[in-house]
Amino acid sequence: MRQIVLDTETTGLSTSEGHRIIEIGCVEMINRKLTNRHFHHYINPDRKVDEGALEVHGITDEFLKDKPRFSEIVDEFIEFVRDSELIIHNAPFDIGFLDYELSLVDQQGLQVEKMEDCCKVLDTLILAREIHPGQKNNLDALCRRYEVNNAQRELHGALLDAELLADVYLLMTGGQVDLLFVSDEQHKQENIESQLRKREQKLNLKVIKPNENELALHQQQMELLDKASGGQCLWNKLEQGS
């Protein structure tokens, strides 16, 4: 199973106002393991970045002016994500922008008019709302909830946010955050060491024995249960047989 965790940054909030993508960040997972492969590009949008968007991601017009246009990186992008499941937080936003960019590209030879032509999509915002109803479920809130370190996230960035979302997604859906190049033998050794630590912790547990008064109260409770069950209290039978 190949999954691509994806995020974008844009010049503004809506394609209806002609806003464009200025950054795409993707990280690859195969069988729920991070492979260390990624796709990352800044993109010249041929328009100015809104002030509100600039405050979110800090990507300036000056920085973007010598970057490639979407049409120059689209083949590489589609090749990277094709036949995968895209994992996106608030997917309609990013997919809407990607579909808009595709609509502006000369489609000759590309054969992809919309992202659904080459990928499936999983929206982690919907997933998070199902798992944590009534709570904040933006990426920062999920990082805090699942103890994913996002201290370096002073501003939004597509690749950084994709990496954080990958960790959150794995923890949210089963707790496995691994790298593909970590060997099975290494995992086996780590599991053995973990079990030994747990066993040592159990051996060091403090045992508190009941006093005579507590034992008497326990016996009274057992007699009440035995009477209520018509002499079928299993606990009493076990104690008597021990």
C-alpha positions as CSV (number, residue, x, y, z in Angstrom):
1,M,0.0,0.0,0.0
2,R,1.5,3.3,-1.1
3,Q,0.4,6.5,0.5
4,I,1.5,10.1,0.0
5,V,1.0,12.6,2.7
6,L,0.6,16.0,1.0
7,D,0.3,19.7,1.9
8,T,0.3,22.9,-0.1
9,E,0.8,26.6,0.6
10,T,-1.1,29.2,-1.5
11,T,-1.3,32.9,-2.3
12,G,-4.7,33.1,-0.7
13,L,-7.8,31.2,0.3
14,S,-9.8,30.8,-2.8
15,T,-9.3,29.8,-6.5
16,S,-12.4,31.8,-7.4
17,E,-10.2,34.9,-6.7
18,G,-7.4,33.5,-8.9
19,H,-5.2,32.4,-6.0
20,R,-2.5,29.8,-6.8
21,I,-0.3,27.2,-5.2
22,I,3.2,28.4,-4.2
23,E,4.5,25.3,-2.4
24,I,3.8,21.5,-2.6
25,G,5.3,19.1,0.0
26,C,4.8,15.3,-0.1
27,V,6.3,12.4,1.9
28,E,5.9,8.8,0.9
29,M,4.8,5.8,3.0
30,I,4.7,2.2,1.9
31,N,2.8,-0.3,4.1
32,R,2.5,2.4,6.8
33,K,6.3,3.0,6.9
34,L,8.0,6.2,6.0
35,T,10.4,5.6,3.1
36,N,12.4,8.9,3.4
37,R,11.4,9.8,-0.2
38,H,9.7,13.1,-0.7
39,F,8.6,15.6,-3.3
40,H,9.0,19.3,-2.6
41,H,8.8,22.4,-4.8
42,Y,8.3,26.1,-4.4
43,I,6.3,27.5,-7.4
44,N,6.1,30.9,-9.1
45,P,2.3,31.7,-9.0
46,D,2.5,34.7,-11.5
47,R,0.6,36.8,-9.0
48,K,1.1,38.5,-5.6
49,V,0.8,36.7,-2.3
50,D,-2.0,38.1,-0.1
51,E,-0.9,39.7,3.1
52,G,-3.0,37.3,5.2
53,A,-1.4,34.3,3.6
54,L,2.1,35.8,4.0
55,E,1.5,36.0,7.7
56,V,0.7,32.2,7.8
57,H,3.6,30.9,5.7
58,G,6.1,33.7,5.3
59,I,6.8,33.0,1.6
60,T,7.4,36.3,-0.2
61,D,6.9,37.4,-3.8
62,E,10.6,38.1,-4.0
63,F,11.5,34.6,-2.9
64,L,9.1,33.0,-5.5
65,K,10.0,35.1,-8.6
66,D,12.8,32.7,-9.8
67,K,10.9,29.5,-9.0
68,P,9.5,27.2,-11.6
69,R,5.8,27.5,-12.6
70,F,3.4,24.7,-11.9
71,S,3.4,23.6,-15.6
72,E,7.1,23.0,-15.3
73,I,6.9,20.6,-12.4
74,V,3.5,19.0,-13.0
75,D,4.8,15.9,-14.8
76,E,7.2,15.2,-12.0
77,F,4.5,15.8,-9.4
78,I,1.9,13.5,-11.1
79,E,4.6,10.8,-11.5
80,F,5.3,10.9,-7.8
81,V,1.7,10.7,-6.6
82,R,0.2,8.5,-9.3
83,D,-1.7,5.4,-8.1
84,S,-1.3,6.3,-4.4
85,E,-3.7,7.3,-1.7
86,L,-3.2,11.0,-0.8
87,I,-3.4,11.7,2.9
88,I,-4.4,15.4,3.4
89,H,-5.6,17.5,6.3
90,N,-8.7,19.4,5.1
91,A,-8.4,17.7,1.7
92,P,-11.0,19.8,-0.2
93,F,-8.8,22.9,0.1
94,D,-5.6,21.3,-1.3
95,I,-7.4,19.2,-3.9
96,G,-9.4,22.2,-5.0
97,F,-6.2,24.1,-5.6
98,L,-4.5,21.2,-7.4
99,D,-7.4,20.7,-9.7
100,Y,-7.4,24.4,-10.5
101,E,-3.7,24.3,-11.3
102,L,-4.3,21.2,-13.6
103,S,-7.1,23.1,-15.4
104,L,-4.6,25.8,-16.3
105,V,-2.0,23.4,-17.7
106,D,-1.9,22.3,-21.3
107,Q,-3.2,18.7,-20.9
108,Q,-1.5,17.3,-24.0
109,G,0.1,14.0,-23.0
110,L,-0.7,14.5,-19.3
111,Q,-4.1,12.6,-19.2
112,V,-4.9,14.0,-15.8
113,E,-7.6,16.6,-15.6
114,K,-8.3,16.2,-11.9
115,M,-6.4,14.6,-9.0
116,E,-9.1,11.8,-8.7
117,D,-7.9,10.6,-12.2
118,C,-4.7,9.4,-10.6
119,C,-5.2,9.1,-6.8
120,K,-7.5,8.2,-4.0
121,V,-7.8,10.8,-1.2
122,L,-8.1,10.4,2.6
123,D,-9.1,13.5,4.6
124,T,-7.5,13.3,8.1
125,L,-9.6,16.2,9.3
126,I,-12.7,14.1,8.8
127,L,-11.0,11.2,10.4
128,A,-9.9,13.3,13.4
129,R,-13.4,14.6,13.9
130,E,-14.7,11.1,14.0
131,I,-12.1,10.0,16.6
132,H,-12.2,13.3,18.7
133,P,-15.7,14.8,18.3
134,G,-16.1,18.2,19.8
135,Q,-12.4,18.9,20.1
136,K,-9.9,21.0,18.2
137,N,-8.6,19.0,15.3
138,N,-6.2,21.3,13.5
139,L,-2.7,20.1,12.9
140,D,-1.2,21.9,15.9
141,A,-3.9,20.5,18.2
142,L,-3.3,16.9,16.9
143,C,0.4,17.3,17.4
144,R,-0.2,18.2,21.0
145,R,-2.7,15.4,21.5
146,Y,-0.4,12.7,20.0
147,E,2.8,14.3,21.5
148,V,4.4,14.9,18.0
149,N,7.1,17.5,18.4
150,N,6.2,20.6,16.3
151,A,8.4,23.1,18.1
152,Q,10.1,24.0,14.8
153,R,6.8,25.0,13.2
154,E,6.8,28.8,13.7
155,L,5.2,29.2,10.3
156,H,3.3,26.9,8.0
157,G,5.4,25.0,5.4
158,A,4.2,22.4,3.0
159,L,6.9,19.8,3.5
160,L,7.2,20.3,7.3
161,D,3.4,20.1,7.7
162,A,3.3,16.9,5.5
163,E,6.0,15.3,7.7
164,L,4.1,16.3,10.9
165,L,0.8,15.0,9.5
166,A,2.5,11.7,8.6
167,D,3.4,11.1,12.2
168,V,0.0,12.2,13.5
169,Y,-1.8,10.0,11.0
170,L,0.2,6.9,11.9
171,L,-0.3,7.5,15.6
172,M,-4.0,8.3,15.1
173,T,-4.6,5.1,13.1
174,G,-2.6,2.6,15.0
175,G,0.5,4.0,16.7
176,Q,3.1,2.8,14.2
177,V,5.7,5.4,13.1
178,D,8.7,3.6,11.4
179,L,11.2,4.1,8.7
180,L,11.1,1.6,5.9
181,F,14.9,1.1,6.0
182,V,14.8,0.0,9.6
183,S,15.3,-3.8,9.5
184,D,12.9,-6.4,10.8
185,E,15.7,-7.7,13.0
186,Q,16.1,-4.3,14.5
187,H,12.4,-4.1,15.2
188,K,12.5,-7.6,16.8
189,Q,15.4,-6.5,19.1
190,E,13.5,-3.3,20.1
191,N,10.4,-5.4,20.9
192,I,12.5,-7.8,23.1
193,E,14.1,-4.9,25.0
194,S,10.7,-3.2,25.5
195,Q,9.2,-6.4,26.9
196,L,12.2,-6.8,29.3
197,R,11.8,-3.3,30.5
198,K,8.1,-3.9,31.2
199,R,8.9,-7.2,33.0
200,E,11.5,-5.4,35.2
201,Q,8.9,-2.7,36.0
202,K,6.4,-5.4,37.1
203,L,9.1,-7.1,39.3
204,N,9.7,-3.8,41.1
205,L,6.0,-3.2,41.9
206,K,5.3,-2.6,45.6
207,V,2.9,-5.2,47.1
208,I,0.5,-3.9,49.7
209,K,-1.2,-6.6,51.8
210,P,-4.7,-6.1,53.3
211,N,-4.9,-5.8,57.1
212,E,-7.2,-7.9,59.3
213,N,-10.1,-5.4,59.2
214,E,-9.9,-5.2,55.4
215,L,-9.9,-9.0,55.1
216,A,-13.0,-9.3,57.4
217,L,-14.8,-6.7,55.2
218,H,-13.9,-8.6,52.1
219,Q,-15.2,-11.9,53.6
220,Q,-18.5,-10.2,54.5
221,Q,-18.9,-8.9,50.9
222,M,-18.1,-12.4,49.5
223,E,-20.8,-13.9,51.8
224,L,-23.4,-11.4,50.6
225,L,-22.5,-12.2,47.0
226,D,-22.7,-15.9,47.7
227,K,-26.1,-15.6,49.3
228,A,-27.4,-13.4,46.4
229,S,-26.2,-16.0,43.9
230,G,-27.7,-19.0,45.6
231,G,-24.3,-20.3,46.6
232,Q,-22.8,-19.9,43.1
233,C,-20.2,-17.2,43.9
234,L,-17.2,-18.3,41.8
235,W,-14.8,-16.2,43.9
236,N,-15.8,-18.1,47.1
237,K,-15.3,-21.5,45.3
238,L,-11.9,-20.5,44.1
239,E,-10.8,-19.3,47.6
240,Q,-12.1,-22.5,49.2
241,G,-10.3,-24.6,46.6
242,S,-7.0,-22.8,47.0
